[in-house]
Amino acid sequence: MKLVLKGDQRAFAEIVELYKDKLFHLAYRMLNNRHEAEDVVQETFLRVFRNMEKYDPNQKFSTWIYRIATNLCIDRLRRKKPSYSLDAELNDQEGSDGYAMLPSDDRTPESEALLSETQTLIREAIDSLPAKYKSVMILRYLQDLSLQEISDVTGMPVTTIKTRVHRGRDFLRKKLEYKL
């Protein structure tokens, strides 16, 4: 980031290359929409570029960029209205994210159907979480960030993060008890 602040465009391109996939996965998990996730990634990099002078070098860059992306996702979730894209892939509507395509030694039509159904139920349960729990749960369990890192990204105390993770798990447990 120091090189970017000095005007090195190649350094900014390296930052984009390093974080684009990570930010896309975060945004896709939160929004469950490929096109919106791509928009969030672009908007994140635009905000980083426009606000690079506000970056505090004493802070981890990854924390700063994750915070921007997470806030953009939360803003979209708050004002979410049904959106339809004419060029959307059919798999995008089904929520297929590639994990269902991983090979298994004991694949049968029954096990595949059960796995697909279970993944759909879990995805729907995560999608139904209130935004304040959803963002924390995705950062914790899907992005594998520590409680301290989530605290840095969201600007909330670690104790609040622990509470939201606990309540998010309870919410998911109750939601899934009835369906599984």
Secondary structure, 3 states (H helix, E strand, C coil): CHHHHCCCHHHHHHHHHHHHHHHHHHHHHHHCCHHHHHHHHHHHHHHHHHCHHHCCCCCCHHHHHHHHHHHHHHHHHHCCCCCCCCCCCHHHHHCCCCHHHCCCCCCCHHHHHHHHHHHHHHHHHHHCCCHHHHHHHHHHHHCCCCHHHHHHHHCCCHHHHHHHHHHHHHHHHHHHHCCC
